Amino acid sequence: MGCSQEKTNKTLQPYMTEPNLRIMIDQLQKYANLNKEKQANEGLQWELQLQQMLHNTQRDKDLEYQLFSKLCQKLKYLETMDFIILHSQILLDQTHVIVRSQGQTQSVQHLIVYIESIIYASQKLNFDRAQQFNNYFQFYFKLDPNDLKKVSPEIMNLHKTPIPSSSEINEYVKKFAQKYGFSQNQINFAGHQFQIEDQNPPQNQISPNFQFNNQLNYPPQSQSQILNNNQNDNNNRNNQQNNLEGNPYYQINPNLQNPQNYAFNLPPHLQPQKPNIKLSLDQKYEKK
């Protein structure tokens, strides 16, 4: 009986080699990057749709506000996904410490915050690709997914309420107006009460984190103005044409100024720290 009980206890002990642990975390990170790319592109399409709505002569206040709210929620989603990506990278660099701990949390207290934050964030986002990661670490370190005590406060603040507050939406509208060159009067023409200072942002600027095609990023008026201004500058025009060739969704604008102010741009402490992180499983868009 004693031997049988001892064998049962051994089979219940979660065990994973360091190479397999690295594979599991690396897969989570890659899936998170793919999901982030997909969600960011969807957010861009919503922004383009909203631009068209704001340029229409007949405006729909309720529909516009609903789309502003959805875009604000999308931005919070992307910020949370970036936490998952960056915390995964930290754990990848510490897999040897995790394996040596043998499920005892005393020696990995500095890592528990990243593990619990990934579990919490993936639950809030319904990110199914994190299920293997969550199950393993919940069992390995005996974590209660309903009682996570060391989640990053920044992640928790992103999900204090199920829907964006009016102040959060107003803050997003400011970024949207600056990114696409809308004034407060233009935004509020349908009856909104957003508080936006009139801005004249430099043209031809895009968010550095998601690096969308310049041609898709601006209202028709702004894009035409850019092209007209470049007619007398052959060098600038040629450079712009070269930048638009090749892959249309991953071009980098060398003239970025104050990119932290633009929509779909994350705070500096959330920006990916390692340039060799792959954006997709098939390495289609691998950074050089």
N, C-alpha and C positions, 0 to 999 in steps of 0.2 A: 504493500500500500504506500509506504513511504517513498519507494523508488518511483512508483507511478506518479505520485503527486509532484515529485521533484522534476520528472520529465515534462509534466504538464506546465509547470512554471517556466521551464526553459523555453518551451515552444511559444509561450506568450510574450517572451522578451523581444521587443522590437529591435531588429538588427539590420544595419545596412552598411555596406562598405563605403569608404570615402568616394571612390569613383562613381558608384551608383547614386550616392547622395548628390554629388555634383551634377550628374545627368538629370536628376529629378528637378533640382533648383534651376538649372540652365534651361530646361524645357519650359518651366513656369515663366521664366524671364522672356523667352522668345515668344511664347504665346501672348504674354502681356504686351510686348512690343507690337505684335500683329494686331491685337485688339485695339491698342491705342491708335495705330495708323488708320484702321477702319473707322473708328469713332471720330477721329479728327477730320477725315475726309467727309464723313456725313455731316459734321458740324459746318464745314465749309459750304456744302450744298445748301444747308439751311440759311447760312449768312447770305449767299447769293440770292436765294428766294426772298429773303427779307429786304435786300437792297431793291429788288424789283418792286416789291410792295410799297416801299417808301417813295419810289419815283412815280407811282401811279397817281393819276389825278383823283381817282376815287379810292379813299383809304378806309381800311377796316381796323378800328382801334383795338377791338377785342382780339382779333386774329393776330395783329402785330404784337400785342402784349403777350399772348400765349407763346408766340415764337421767340420773343426775347427771353421768356422764362425757360423755355426748353433749351435755348442756347446757353443760358447761365448754368443750368443743370448739367449740360454736356461738358462745360468747362470744368466744373467740379469733378465730374467723372474722370476727365483726363488728368487732373491733378492727382486724384487718388490712384489712378493707374500708374502714374509716374512714381509714386511712393512704393508701389509693389515692385516696380522695375529696379529702383535704386536699393531698396532693402534686400532684394534678391541678390544683387551684386555684392553687398556687404556679407551676406551669408555664404556666398560662393567663395569668398576669400577666407572664410573661417570654418570650412567643412572639417578640417582636421581637428579643430577644437570641439566641434559638435560630436564627432565620432568618439573622441577620447572621453567625453563626459559620461558615456554609457547611460544616458537618460537622467543623470543627476543635474539639477538646475544650479547647484551652488557654483560650479565652475563656469557657467555660461550666462550669468545674470546680465552681463552687458549685451548679450545677443537676444535675450528673451523679448525685449521691446520690439525688435525687428520681426521676430517670428509671430508674436501676437498681433502686431500691426498688419502683417500680411493676411493673417486669418480674418481679422476684423474687416479690413478693407475689401477683401474678396467676397465676404458675406454681404456687405453693403452694396456691392456692384453686381451680385449674383454671377460672379465670375467662376464658372464651373471648372475651368481648366486648373484652378488651384485646389481642387478637391483632394487629389493625391497628396499634395503638400500638407494641406490642413489635417487630413486624417493621420498622416504619419507623425507629425509633430504633436498633435493632441494626445496621441497614444504614447509617444516616446517620452515626452516631458509631463504627461498627465495634466494637460491643460483643459480647462472647461471653456468651450467656445461661448457659453452664455455668461461667463464671469471672467473676462480678460481684464486684468488689472494694470497692465503696463503698455497699453496701446498709446502710440504717439498722440499727444494733445492736438497736433495740427490736423491729423486725420479725423479725429473725433469732432473737431470744430467744423470740418467740411460737411459733416453729416448730423449736425445738431437737430435739423428739421428735415422732414422728408421732401419738402419743396423749397425752392429759394425764397428768401424773404424779399420784401420790396426794396430794402436797402442794397441787397446783393444784386438784384436785377438792375437797379439804378447804376451801380458800379460797373456792371457789365456793359450797359448802354453807353456809358462814357467811353469805354475802350472801343466799342463798336463804332461810335461816332468818330473817334480819332483815327481809327484804322481806315475807315472808308470816306472820311471827309464830309460828314454830315454836321450841320449846325444844330443848335438846340431848337431853333424855330422849325427847321425841317423835320426833326424827329417828333416834335410835339404838335405838328400841324393837325393830326387826327384827333387831338384832344388829350394826349398824354400829359403828365405833369412831371416828367423827368427833369432833374436838375443837372444840366450839362453846360459847362462853360463853352462859349463859342471857340472853336479851335481851327487853326489852319495848319494841319500837319504837313510836313514835307511829303511830296509825292513819291511814288515808286518805292514804298517801304512795305515789307511783309514780316510776318512773325517768323523768327528764326527757328523755332522748335519744330514747326510742321511744314515750313518751306513750300507753300503752295505756289502754283503757277501765277506769275505776275498778271497775265491777261485775265485770270479769273478773279483777281482780288479787288478790283476797283469798279465803281460805277462807270457806265459808258462815257459820261461826260469827263470824268477824271482821266480815263484811259486815252480818250481822244486828245485831251490837253497835253498829256505826256508825249504822245506821238507827234503832235504839232510842234511842241517845244524842241523836239529832237531833230526836226527836219534840217535845221541850220547847224547841226553838230554831227558830222559824219562819224566821228570816232565813237561818240556815245551811242549813236544809232546802231553801229556795227557791233559794239559790245553787247547792247541789249539783245540784238538778234542772235548772237552767239550763245548768250545765256538761255535763250528760249528753245534752242535746239537740243536734241537728245531726249532725255527723260523729262517730260513736262512738269512732273509733280515734285521733283527733288532738286530744283535749282537753288543755288545760294546767291542772294543779292549782296554784292560786296559793299553797297552803300548804306547799310543799315545804320540808323542813328536812334538811340534811346529805344531799343526794341522791347524793353521791359514794360512799356506802356500799352502795348497792343493786345487786342483780343487773341485768344488761343495762344497766349504766351505765359509760361509758368515762372514763378519766382526763382531767383538765382539758386537758392538752396535746393530746388527740386530738379534743376536741369541735370541731365545725364553727365556723369563725371568721367566716364571712360569712352573714348571715341571708337573703340572696337566692338561695341555692342551691336549685334546684328539685328536688323529690323524685320527680318522674316526668316522662316525656317529653311526656305530654299535659297537663302542668301541673295535674293534678287536685287535687293537694295542695300547691299553691304557697304558700310562707310569705309572710305579709304583713309 
